[in-house]
Amino acid sequence: MTAPVRTYLQADVKCYHCGHISGVVRVDRGIPNATSMFKAVNSEAETAVRSPSSLRCLRCNGSTFTDEFEVRHEYARIDFLEDRPRRGRPPKRLAEQRRGIA
């Protein structure tokens, strides 16, 4: 198995008043004084946050808390269709391409 590209801590941000999950907070692991990043629900953009306690609920504007932080790993994407040298018999499509060229 390959080594992770990025390791971070992630926790849900929940409202004390209505229980709505406003988004997630991510903090890079192993970096001292790392900036917390907040990603709202149904949004692709991440915004920097000074502290997770400064966040407000997106529904009722109430105070929020973070659930227990979990360790998450991000791995590099693997392209299985990449044509790289391999051992053994070549795939049929490559053999046909080579026959057409030669």
PDB file as gemmi writes it, atoms N, CA and C in Angstrom:
CRYST1    1.000    1.000    1.000  90.00  90.00  90.00 P 1                      
ATOM      1  N   MET A   1       0.845  -1.178   0.000  1.00  0.00           N  
ATOM      2  CA  MET A   1       0.000   0.000   0.000  1.00  0.00           C  
ATOM      3  C   MET A   1       0.889   1.238   0.000  1.00  0.00           C  
ATOM      4  N   THR A   2       0.453   2.257  -0.700  1.00  0.00           N  
ATOM      5  CA  THR A   2       1.247   3.473  -0.800  1.00  0.00           C  
ATOM      6  C   THR A   2       1.054   4.361   0.420  1.00  0.00           C  
ATOM      7  N   ALA A   3       2.010   5.231   0.632  1.00  0.00           N  
ATOM      8  CA  ALA A   3       1.948   6.162   1.764  1.00  0.00           C  
ATOM      9  C   ALA A   3       0.957   7.275   1.457  1.00  0.00           C  
ATOM     10  N   PRO A   4       0.265   7.788   2.483  1.00  0.00           N  
ATOM     11  CA  PRO A   4      -0.692   8.869   2.242  1.00  0.00           C  
ATOM     12  C   PRO A   4       0.008  10.152   1.823  1.00  0.00           C  
ATOM     13  N   VAL A   5      -0.657  10.921   0.969  1.00  0.00           N  
ATOM     14  CA  VAL A   5      -0.145  12.198   0.506  1.00  0.00           C  
ATOM     15  C   VAL A   5      -0.335  13.245   1.593  1.00  0.00           C  
ATOM     16  N   ARG A   6      -1.470  13.172   2.284  1.00  0.00           N  
ATOM     17  CA  ARG A   6      -1.812  14.166   3.293  1.00  0.00           C  
ATOM     18  C   ARG A   6      -2.534  13.478   4.442  1.00  0.00           C  
ATOM     19  N   THR A   7      -2.196  13.872   5.661  1.00  0.00           N  
ATOM     20  CA  THR A   7      -2.876  13.377   6.856  1.00  0.00           C  
ATOM     21  C   THR A   7      -3.436  14.576   7.602  1.00  0.00           C  
ATOM     22  N   TYR A   8      -4.711  14.528   7.948  1.00  0.00           N  
ATOM     23  CA  TYR A   8      -5.346  15.655   8.626  1.00  0.00           C  
ATOM     24  C   TYR A   8      -6.376  15.159   9.632  1.00  0.00           C  
ATOM     25  N   LEU A   9      -6.782  16.056  10.538  1.00  0.00           N  
ATOM     26  CA  LEU A   9      -7.831  15.780  11.506  1.00  0.00           C  
ATOM     27  C   LEU A   9      -9.108  16.443  11.010  1.00  0.00           C  
ATOM     28  N   GLN A  10     -10.236  15.761  11.160  1.00  0.00           N  
ATOM     29  CA  GLN A  10     -11.504  16.287  10.670  1.00  0.00           C  
ATOM     30  C   GLN A  10     -12.590  16.076  11.708  1.00  0.00           C  
ATOM     31  N   ALA A  11     -13.448  17.085  11.880  1.00  0.00           N  
ATOM     32  CA  ALA A  11     -14.572  16.988  12.814  1.00  0.00           C  
ATOM     33  C   ALA A  11     -15.778  17.722  12.246  1.00  0.00           C  
ATOM     34  N   ASP A  12     -16.987  17.206  12.557  1.00  0.00           N  
ATOM     35  CA  ASP A  12     -18.225  17.878  12.163  1.00  0.00           C  
ATOM     36  C   ASP A  12     -18.463  19.085  13.061  1.00  0.00           C  
ATOM     37  N   VAL A  13     -19.045  20.133  12.490  1.00  0.00           N  
ATOM     38  CA  VAL A  13     -19.425  21.323  13.247  1.00  0.00           C  
ATOM     39  C   VAL A  13     -20.939  21.279  13.415  1.00  0.00           C  
ATOM     40  N   LYS A  14     -21.412  21.149  14.677  1.00  0.00           N  
ATOM     41  CA  LYS A  14     -22.840  21.022  14.965  1.00  0.00           C  
ATOM     42  C   LYS A  14     -23.316  22.194  15.803  1.00  0.00           C  
ATOM     43  N   CYS A  15     -24.621  22.490  15.669  1.00  0.00           N  
ATOM     44  CA  CYS A  15     -25.236  23.595  16.395  1.00  0.00           C  
ATOM     45  C   CYS A  15     -25.756  23.103  17.744  1.00  0.00           C  
ATOM     46  N   TYR A  16     -25.545  23.894  18.799  1.00  0.00           N  
ATOM     47  CA  TYR A  16     -26.080  23.577  20.125  1.00  0.00           C  
ATOM     48  C   TYR A  16     -27.605  23.699  20.149  1.00  0.00           C  
ATOM     49  N   HIS A  17     -28.155  24.633  19.399  1.00  0.00           N  
ATOM     50  CA  HIS A  17     -29.581  24.951  19.478  1.00  0.00           C  
ATOM     51  C   HIS A  17     -30.448  24.041  18.623  1.00  0.00           C  
ATOM     52  N   CYS A  18     -30.128  23.918  17.336  1.00  0.00           N  
ATOM     53  CA  CYS A  18     -30.996  23.155  16.429  1.00  0.00           C  
ATOM     54  C   CYS A  18     -30.416  21.808  16.020  1.00  0.00           C  
ATOM     55  N   GLY A  19     -29.139  21.539  16.302  1.00  0.00           N  
ATOM     56  CA  GLY A  19     -28.525  20.255  15.968  1.00  0.00           C  
ATOM     57  C   GLY A  19     -28.106  20.124  14.517  1.00  0.00           C  
ATOM     58  N   HIS A  20     -28.205  21.188  13.753  1.00  0.00           N  
ATOM     59  CA  HIS A  20     -27.840  21.180  12.333  1.00  0.00           C  
ATOM     60  C   HIS A  20     -26.330  21.034  12.171  1.00  0.00           C  
ATOM     61  N   ILE A  21     -25.910  20.206  11.212  1.00  0.00           N  
ATOM     62  CA  ILE A  21     -24.485  20.078  10.892  1.00  0.00           C  
ATOM     63  C   ILE A  21     -24.159  21.126   9.837  1.00  0.00           C  
ATOM     64  N   SER A  22     -23.365  22.105  10.217  1.00  0.00           N  
ATOM     65  CA  SER A  22     -23.044  23.220   9.322  1.00  0.00           C  
ATOM     66  C   SER A  22     -21.924  22.889   8.353  1.00  0.00           C  
ATOM     67  N   GLY A  23     -21.047  21.965   8.700  1.00  0.00           N  
ATOM     68  CA  GLY A  23     -19.935  21.611   7.830  1.00  0.00           C  
ATOM     69  C   GLY A  23     -18.892  20.828   8.595  1.00  0.00           C  
ATOM     70  N   VAL A  24     -17.659  20.861   8.094  1.00  0.00           N  
ATOM     71  CA  VAL A  24     -16.551  20.158   8.743  1.00  0.00           C  
ATOM     72  C   VAL A  24     -15.364  21.102   8.910  1.00  0.00           C  
ATOM     73  N   VAL A  25     -14.582  20.836   9.947  1.00  0.00           N  
ATOM     74  CA  VAL A  25     -13.342  21.568  10.198  1.00  0.00           C  
ATOM     75  C   VAL A  25     -12.200  20.596   9.967  1.00  0.00           C  
ATOM     76  N   ARG A  26     -11.185  21.059   9.215  1.00  0.00           N  
ATOM     77  CA  ARG A  26     -10.008  20.228   8.941  1.00  0.00           C  
ATOM     78  C   ARG A  26      -8.761  20.950   9.418  1.00  0.00           C  
ATOM     79  N   VAL A  27      -7.860  20.196  10.061  1.00  0.00           N  
ATOM     80  CA  VAL A  27      -6.589  20.735  10.535  1.00  0.00           C  
ATOM     81  C   VAL A  27      -5.500  19.766  10.103  1.00  0.00           C  
ATOM     82  N   ASP A  28      -4.456  20.283   9.433  1.00  0.00           N  
ATOM     83  CA  ASP A  28      -3.336  19.428   9.035  1.00  0.00           C  
ATOM     84  C   ASP A  28      -2.650  18.880  10.259  1.00  0.00           C  
ATOM     85  N   ARG A  29      -2.333  17.604  10.209  1.00  0.00           N  
ATOM     86  CA  ARG A  29      -1.712  16.929  11.338  1.00  0.00           C  
ATOM     87  C   ARG A  29      -0.198  17.013  11.209  1.00  0.00           C  
ATOM     88  N   GLY A  30       0.472  17.221  12.326  1.00  0.00           N  
ATOM     89  CA  GLY A  30       1.925  17.241  12.336  1.00  0.00           C  
ATOM     90  C   GLY A  30       2.526  18.604  12.052  1.00  0.00           C  
ATOM     91  N   ILE A  31       1.691  19.593  11.788  1.00  0.00           N  
ATOM     92  CA  ILE A  31       2.191  20.942  11.538  1.00  0.00           C  
ATOM     93  C   ILE A  31       1.827  21.803  12.739  1.00  0.00           C  
ATOM     94  N   PRO A  32       2.820  22.344  13.455  1.00  0.00           N  
ATOM     95  CA  PRO A  32       2.496  23.178  14.614  1.00  0.00           C  
ATOM     96  C   PRO A  32       1.790  24.474  14.192  1.00  0.00           C  
ATOM     97  N   ASN A  33       0.794  24.879  14.956  1.00  0.00           N  
ATOM     98  CA  ASN A  33       0.010  26.089  14.705  1.00  0.00           C  
ATOM     99  C   ASN A  33      -0.613  26.106  13.306  1.00  0.00           C  
ATOM    100  N   ALA A  34      -1.105  24.947  12.872  1.00  0.00           N  
ATOM    101  CA  ALA A  34      -1.728  24.854  11.554  1.00  0.00           C  
ATOM    102  C   ALA A  34      -3.059  25.593  11.548  1.00  0.00           C  
ATOM    103  N   THR A  35      -3.395  26.185  10.419  1.00  0.00           N  
ATOM    104  CA  THR A  35      -4.642  26.913  10.270  1.00  0.00           C  
ATOM    105  C   THR A  35      -5.788  25.927  10.088  1.00  0.00           C  
ATOM    106  N   SER A  36      -6.894  26.169  10.788  1.00  0.00           N  
ATOM    107  CA  SER A  36      -8.089  25.351  10.627  1.00  0.00           C  
ATOM    108  C   SER A  36      -8.822  25.798   9.371  1.00  0.00           C  
ATOM    109  N   MET A  37      -9.309  24.847   8.613  1.00  0.00           N  
ATOM    110  CA  MET A  37     -10.059  25.142   7.401  1.00  0.00           C  
ATOM    111  C   MET A  37     -11.492  24.646   7.584  1.00  0.00           C  
ATOM    112  N   PHE A  38     -12.484  25.499   7.276  1.00  0.00           N  
ATOM    113  CA  PHE A  38     -13.892  25.145   7.410  1.00  0.00           C  
ATOM    114  C   PHE A  38     -14.491  24.960   6.029  1.00  0.00           C  
ATOM    115  N   LYS A  39     -15.191  23.843   5.851  1.00  0.00           N  
ATOM    116  CA  LYS A  39     -15.878  23.566   4.593  1.00  0.00           C  
ATOM    117  C   LYS A  39     -17.358  23.418   4.913  1.00  0.00           C  
ATOM    118  N   ALA A  40     -18.174  24.346   4.405  1.00  0.00           N  
ATOM    119  CA  ALA A  40     -19.608  24.339   4.669  1.00  0.00           C  
ATOM    120  C   ALA A  40     -20.284  23.196   3.909  1.00  0.00           C  
ATOM    121  N   VAL A  41     -21.453  22.786   4.405  1.00  0.00           N  
ATOM    122  CA  VAL A  41     -22.233  21.745   3.742  1.00  0.00           C  
ATOM    123  C   VAL A  41     -22.664  22.260   2.369  1.00  0.00           C  
ATOM    124  N   ASN A  42     -22.635  21.395   1.359  1.00  0.00           N  
ATOM    125  CA  ASN A  42     -23.013  21.725  -0.027  1.00  0.00           C  
ATOM    126  C   ASN A  42     -22.160  22.838  -0.621  1.00  0.00           C  
ATOM    127  N   SER A  43     -20.889  22.895  -0.242  1.00  0.00           N  
ATOM    128  CA  SER A  43     -19.975  23.887  -0.785  1.00  0.00           C  
ATOM    129  C   SER A  43     -18.634  23.222  -1.067  1.00  0.00           C  
ATOM    130  N   GLU A  44     -17.963  23.680  -2.096  1.00  0.00           N  
ATOM    131  CA  GLU A  44     -16.645  23.151  -2.432  1.00  0.00           C  
ATOM    132  C   GLU A  44     -15.521  24.017  -1.878  1.00  0.00           C  
ATOM    133  N   ALA A  45     -15.840  25.256  -1.511  1.00  0.00           N  
ATOM    134  CA  ALA A  45     -14.816  26.195  -1.050  1.00  0.00           C  
ATOM    135  C   ALA A  45     -14.509  25.981   0.428  1.00  0.00           C  
ATOM    136  N   GLU A  46     -13.225  26.094   0.771  1.00  0.00           N  
ATOM    137  CA  GLU A  46     -12.789  26.029   2.159  1.00  0.00           C  
ATOM    138  C   GLU A  46     -12.331  27.417   2.588  1.00  0.00           C  
ATOM    139  N   THR A  47     -12.682  27.802   3.813  1.00  0.00           N  
ATOM    140  CA  THR A  47     -12.266  29.097   4.334  1.00  0.00           C  
ATOM    141  C   THR A  47     -11.444  28.897   5.591  1.00  0.00           C  
ATOM    142  N   ALA A  48     -10.455  29.770   5.784  1.00  0.00           N  
ATOM    143  CA  ALA A  48      -9.614  29.695   6.977  1.00  0.00           C  
ATOM    144  C   ALA A  48     -10.388  30.219   8.179  1.00  0.00           C  
ATOM    145  N   VAL A  49     -10.184  29.563   9.342  1.00  0.00           N  
ATOM    146  CA  VAL A  49     -10.889  29.920  10.570  1.00  0.00           C  
ATOM    147  C   VAL A  49      -9.856  30.063  11.681  1.00  0.00           C  
ATOM    148  N   ARG A  50      -9.993  31.100  12.491  1.00  0.00           N  
ATOM    149  CA  ARG A  50      -9.055  31.283  13.610  1.00  0.00           C  
ATOM    150  C   ARG A  50      -9.224  30.176  14.640  1.00  0.00           C  
ATOM    151  N   SER A  51     -10.464  29.944  15.057  1.00  0.00           N  
ATOM    152  CA  SER A  51     -10.748  28.845  15.983  1.00  0.00           C  
ATOM    153  C   SER A  51     -12.129  28.297  15.668  1.00  0.00           C  
ATOM    154  N   PRO A  52     -12.335  27.001  15.810  1.00  0.00           N  
ATOM    155  CA  PRO A  52     -13.647  26.416  15.509  1.00  0.00           C  
ATOM    156  C   PRO A  52     -14.771  26.974  16.381  1.00  0.00           C  
ATOM    157  N   SER A  53     -14.443  27.509  17.554  1.00  0.00           N  
ATOM    158  CA  SER A  53     -15.487  28.056  18.424  1.00  0.00           C  
ATOM    159  C   SER A  53     -16.057  29.372  17.894  1.00  0.00           C  
ATOM    160  N   SER A  54     -15.388  30.008  16.937  1.00  0.00           N  
ATOM    161  CA  SER A  54     -15.884  31.270  16.373  1.00  0.00           C  
ATOM    162  C   SER A  54     -16.932  31.051  15.281  1.00  0.00           C  
ATOM    163  N   LEU A  55     -17.162  29.801  14.880  1.00  0.00           N  
ATOM    164  CA  LEU A  55     -18.130  29.506  13.828  1.00  0.00           C  
ATOM    165  C   LEU A  55     -19.555  29.605  14.368  1.00  0.00           C  
ATOM    166  N   ARG A  56     -20.492  29.986  13.498  1.00  0.00           N  
ATOM    167  CA  ARG A  56     -21.905  30.081  13.853  1.00  0.00           C  
ATOM    168  C   ARG A  56     -22.699  29.136  12.955  1.00  0.00           C  
ATOM    169  N   CYS A  57     -23.858  28.719  13.425  1.00  0.00           N  
ATOM    170  CA  CYS A  57     -24.735  27.820  12.673  1.00  0.00           C  
ATOM    171  C   CYS A  57     -25.225  28.520  11.412  1.00  0.00           C  
ATOM    172  N   LEU A  58     -25.255  27.791  10.303  1.00  0.00           N  
ATOM    173  CA  LEU A  58     -25.708  28.361   9.038  1.00  0.00           C  
ATOM    174  C   LEU A  58     -27.229  28.479   8.981  1.00  0.00           C  
ATOM    175  N   ARG A  59     -27.928  27.708   9.803  1.00  0.00           N  
ATOM    176  CA  ARG A  59     -29.387  27.734   9.779  1.00  0.00           C  
ATOM    177  C   ARG A  59     -29.961  28.775  10.735  1.00  0.00           C  
ATOM    178  N   CYS A  60     -29.555  28.726  12.034  1.00  0.00           N  
ATOM    179  CA  CYS A  60     -30.176  29.598  13.044  1.00  0.00           C  
ATOM    180  C   CYS A  60     -29.213  30.626  13.632  1.00  0.00           C  
ATOM    181  N   ASN A  61     -27.961  30.631  13.175  1.00  0.00           N  
ATOM    182  CA  ASN A  61     -26.926  31.541  13.660  1.00  0.00           C  
ATOM    183  C   ASN A  61     -26.605  31.321  15.150  1.00  0.00           C  
ATOM    184  N   GLY A  62     -26.842  30.102  15.633  1.00  0.00           N  
ATOM    185  CA  GLY A  62     -26.538  29.763  17.021  1.00  0.00           C  
ATOM    186  C   GLY A  62     -25.085  29.356  17.193  1.00  0.00           C  
ATOM    187  N   SER A  63     -24.697  29.154  18.450  1.00  0.00           N  
ATOM    188  CA  SER A  63     -23.317  28.737  18.728  1.00  0.00           C  
ATOM    189  C   SER A  63     -23.122  27.275  18.341  1.00  0.00           C  
ATOM    190  N   THR A  64     -21.886  26.926  18.004  1.00  0.00           N  
ATOM    191  CA  THR A  64     -21.592  25.582  17.509  1.00  0.00           C  
ATOM    192  C   THR A  64     -20.517  24.911  18.343  1.00  0.00           C  
ATOM    193  N   PHE A  65     -20.389  23.601  18.148  1.00  0.00           N  
ATOM    194  CA  PHE A  65     -19.323  22.826  18.764  1.00  0.00           C  
ATOM    195  C   PHE A  65     -18.827  21.816  17.748  1.00  0.00           C  
ATOM    196  N   THR A  66     -17.634  21.288  17.969  1.00  0.00           N  
ATOM    197  CA  THR A  66     -17.080  20.285  17.068  1.00  0.00           C  
ATOM    198  C   THR A  66     -17.184  18.921  17.716  1.00  0.00           C  
ATOM    199  N   ASP A  67     -17.539  17.943  16.908  1.00  0.00           N  
ATOM    200  CA  ASP A  67     -17.529  16.560  17.378  1.00  0.00           C  
ATOM    201  C   ASP A  67     -16.085  16.127  17.590  1.00  0.00           C  
ATOM    202  N   GLU A  68     -15.924  14.897  17.944  1.00  0.00           N  
ATOM    203  CA  GLU A  68     -14.589  14.348  18.160  1.00  0.00           C  
ATOM    204  C   GLU A  68     -13.808  14.340  16.844  1.00  0.00           C  
ATOM    205  N   PHE A  69     -12.559  14.781  16.897  1.00  0.00           N  
ATOM    206  CA  PHE A  69     -11.714  14.808  15.700  1.00  0.00           C  
ATOM    207  C   PHE A  69     -11.296  13.388  15.333  1.00  0.00           C  
ATOM    208  N   GLU A  70     -11.308  13.098  14.031  1.00  0.00           N  
ATOM    209  CA  GLU A  70     -10.890  11.803  13.505  1.00  0.00           C  
ATOM    210  C   GLU A  70      -9.711  12.013  12.565  1.00  0.00           C  
ATOM    211  N   VAL A  71      -8.792  11.062  12.547  1.00  0.00           N  
ATOM    212  CA  VAL A  71      -7.642  11.121  11.649  1.00  0.00           C  
ATOM    213  C   VAL A  71      -8.084  10.635  10.276  1.00  0.00           C  
ATOM    214  N   ARG A  72      -7.820  11.430   9.251  1.00  0.00           N  
ATOM    215  CA  ARG A  72      -8.155  11.085   7.871  1.00  0.00           C  
ATOM    216  C   ARG A  72      -6.879  11.085   7.039  1.00  0.00           C  
ATOM    217  N   HIS A  73      -6.831  10.219   6.038  1.00  0.00           N  
ATOM    218  CA  HIS A  73      -5.682  10.130   5.133  1.00  0.00           C  
ATOM    219  C   HIS A  73      -6.167  10.377   3.711  1.00  0.00           C  
ATOM    220  N   GLU A  74      -5.378  11.110   2.957  1.00  0.00           N  
ATOM    221  CA  GLU A  74      -5.671  11.379   1.554  1.00  0.00           C  
ATOM    222  C   GLU A  74      -4.570  10.722   0.727  1.00  0.00           C  
ATOM    223  N   TYR A  75      -4.965   9.905  -0.226  1.00  0.00           N  
ATOM    224  CA  TYR A  75      -4.013   9.178  -1.054  1.00  0.00           C  
ATOM    225  C   TYR A  75      -4.013   9.734  -2.474  1.00  0.00           C  
ATOM    226  N   ALA A  76      -2.927   9.514  -3.183  1.00  0.00           N  
ATOM    227  CA  ALA A  76      -2.829   9.943  -4.577  1.00  0.00           C  
ATOM    228  C   ALA A  76      -3.768   9.093  -5.424  1.00  0.00           C  
ATOM    229  N   ARG A  77      -4.365   9.725  -6.423  1.00  0.00           N  
ATOM    230  CA  ARG A  77      -5.260   8.991  -7.322  1.00  0.00           C  
ATOM    231  C   ARG A  77      -4.434   8.085  -8.228  1.00  0.00           C  
ATOM    232  N   ILE A  78      -4.937   6.884  -8.452  1.00  0.00           N  
ATOM    233  CA  ILE A  78      -4.253   5.916  -9.302  1.00  0.00           C  
ATOM    234  C   ILE A  78      -5.027   5.796 -10.607  1.00  0.00           C  
ATOM    235  N   ASP A  79      -4.331   5.944 -11.719  1.00  0.00           N  
ATOM    236  CA  ASP A  79      -4.951   5.798 -13.028  1.00  0.00           C  
ATOM    237  C   ASP A  79      -4.641   4.389 -13.535  1.00  0.00           C  
ATOM    238  N   PHE A  80      -5.666   3.531 -13.514  1.00  0.00           N  
ATOM    239  CA  PHE A  80      -5.467   2.139 -13.910  1.00  0.00           C  
ATOM    240  C   PHE A  80      -5.359   1.980 -15.423  1.00  0.00           C  
ATOM    241  N   LEU A  81      -5.776   2.988 -16.175  1.00  0.00           N  
ATOM    242  CA  LEU A  81      -5.699   2.898 -17.627  1.00  0.00           C  
ATOM    243  C   LEU A  81      -4.396   3.452 -18.184  1.00  0.00           C  
ATOM    244  N   GLU A  82      -3.521   3.887 -17.296  1.00  0.00           N  
ATOM    245  CA  GLU A  82      -2.233   4.437 -17.720  1.00  0.00           C  
ATOM    246  C   GLU A  82      -1.408   3.337 -18.389  1.00  0.00           C  
ATOM    247  N   ASP A  83      -0.833   3.672 -19.545  1.00  0.00           N  
ATOM    248  CA  ASP A  83      -0.010   2.698 -20.271  1.00  0.00           C  
ATOM    249  C   ASP A  83       1.418   2.768 -19.765  1.00  0.00           C  
ATOM    250  N   ARG A  84       1.732   1.947 -18.829  1.00  0.00           N  
ATOM    251  CA  ARG A  84       3.097   1.875 -18.317  1.00  0.00           C  
ATOM    252  C   ARG A  84       3.621   0.465 -18.568  1.00  0.00           C  
ATOM    253  N   PRO A  85       4.924   0.304 -18.642  1.00  0.00           N  
ATOM    254  CA  PRO A  85       5.466  -1.025 -18.908  1.00  0.00           C  
ATOM    255  C   PRO A  85       5.084  -2.007 -17.805  1.00  0.00           C  
ATOM    256  N   ARG A  86       4.654  -3.171 -18.239  1.00  0.00           N  
ATOM    257  CA  ARG A  86       4.279  -4.216 -17.289  1.00  0.00           C  
ATOM    258  C   ARG A  86       4.888  -5.534 -17.732  1.00  0.00           C  
ATOM    259  N   ARG A  87       4.919  -6.444 -16.810  1.00  0.00           N  
ATOM    260  CA  ARG A  87       5.418  -7.777 -17.132  1.00  0.00           C  
ATOM    261  C   ARG A  87       4.295  -8.589 -17.748  1.00  0.00           C  
ATOM    262  N   GLY A  88       4.660  -9.560 -18.572  1.00  0.00           N  
ATOM    263  CA  GLY A  88       3.669 -10.466 -19.142  1.00  0.00           C  
ATOM    264  C   GLY A  88       3.170 -10.028 -20.495  1.00  0.00           C  
ATOM    265  N   ARG A  89       2.110 -10.671 -20.925  1.00  0.00           N  
ATOM    266  CA  ARG A  89       1.536 -10.420 -22.237  1.00  0.00           C  
ATOM    267  C   ARG A  89       0.857  -9.049 -22.261  1.00  0.00           C  
ATOM    268  N   PRO A  90       1.052  -8.273 -23.337  1.00  0.00           N  
ATOM    269  CA  PRO A  90       0.428  -6.955 -23.407  1.00  0.00           C  
ATOM    270  C   PRO A  90      -1.086  -7.082 -23.617  1.00  0.00           C  
ATOM    271  N   PRO A  91      -1.838  -6.080 -23.196  1.00  0.00           N  
ATOM    272  CA  PRO A  91      -3.287  -6.106 -23.431  1.00  0.00           C  
ATOM    273  C   PRO A  91      -3.594  -6.161 -24.925  1.00  0.00           C  
ATOM    274  N   LYS A  92      -4.762  -6.684 -25.256  1.00  0.00           N  
ATOM    275  CA  LYS A  92      -5.146  -6.881 -26.648  1.00  0.00           C  
ATOM    276  C   LYS A  92      -5.151  -5.568 -27.424  1.00  0.00           C  
ATOM    277  N   ARG A  93      -5.624  -4.483 -26.811  1.00  0.00           N  
ATOM    278  CA  ARG A  93      -5.692  -3.205 -27.512  1.00  0.00           C  
ATOM    279  C   ARG A  93      -4.300  -2.690 -27.881  1.00  0.00           C  
ATOM    280  N   LEU A  94      -3.308  -2.919 -27.004  1.00  0.00           N  
ATOM    281  CA  LEU A  94      -1.939  -2.488 -27.322  1.00  0.00           C  
ATOM    282  C   LEU A  94      -1.340  -3.346 -28.432  1.00  0.00           C  
ATOM    283  N   ALA A  95      -1.627  -4.654 -28.424  1.00  0.00           N  
ATOM    284  CA  ALA A  95      -1.105  -5.532 -29.467  1.00  0.00           C  
ATOM    285  C   ALA A  95      -1.676  -5.135 -30.822  1.00  0.00           C  
ATOM    286  N   GLU A  96      -2.976  -4.777 -30.860  1.00  0.00           N  
ATOM    287  CA  GLU A  96      -3.600  -4.361 -32.119  1.00  0.00           C  
ATOM    288  C   GLU A  96      -3.027  -3.027 -32.608  1.00  0.00           C  
ATOM    289  N   GLN A  97      -2.753  -2.099 -31.687  1.00  0.00           N  
ATOM    290  CA  GLN A  97      -2.154  -0.823 -32.069  1.00  0.00           C  
ATOM    291  C   GLN A  97      -0.779  -1.033 -32.672  1.00  0.00           C  
ATOM    292  N   ARG A  98       0.006  -1.892 -32.082  1.00  0.00           N  
ATOM    293  CA  ARG A  98       1.368  -2.147 -32.565  1.00  0.00           C  
ATOM    294  C   ARG A  98       1.344  -2.826 -33.933  1.00  0.00           C  
ATOM    295  N   ARG A  99       0.387  -3.720 -34.161  1.00  0.00           N  
ATOM    296  CA  ARG A  99       0.281  -4.392 -35.438  1.00  0.00           C  
ATOM    297  C   ARG A  99      -0.091  -3.397 -36.536  1.00  0.00           C  
ATOM    298  N   GLY A 100      -0.937  -2.421 -36.210  1.00  0.00           N  
ATOM    299  CA  GLY A 100      -1.381  -1.437 -37.186  1.00  0.00           C  
ATOM    300  C   GLY A 100      -0.260  -0.469 -37.559  1.00  0.00           C  
ATOM    301  N   ILE A 101       0.622  -0.168 -36.601  1.00  0.00           N  
ATOM    302  CA  ILE A 101       1.730   0.767 -36.835  1.00  0.00           C  
ATOM    303  C   ILE A 101       2.834   0.114 -37.623  1.00  0.00           C  
ATOM    304  N   ALA A 102       3.174  -1.117 -37.290  1.00  0.00           N  
ATOM    305  CA  ALA A 102       4.317  -1.793 -37.893  1.00  0.00           C  
ATOM    306  C   ALA A 102       4.048  -2.288 -39.274  1.00  0.00           C  
TER     307      ALA A 102                                                      
END                                                                             
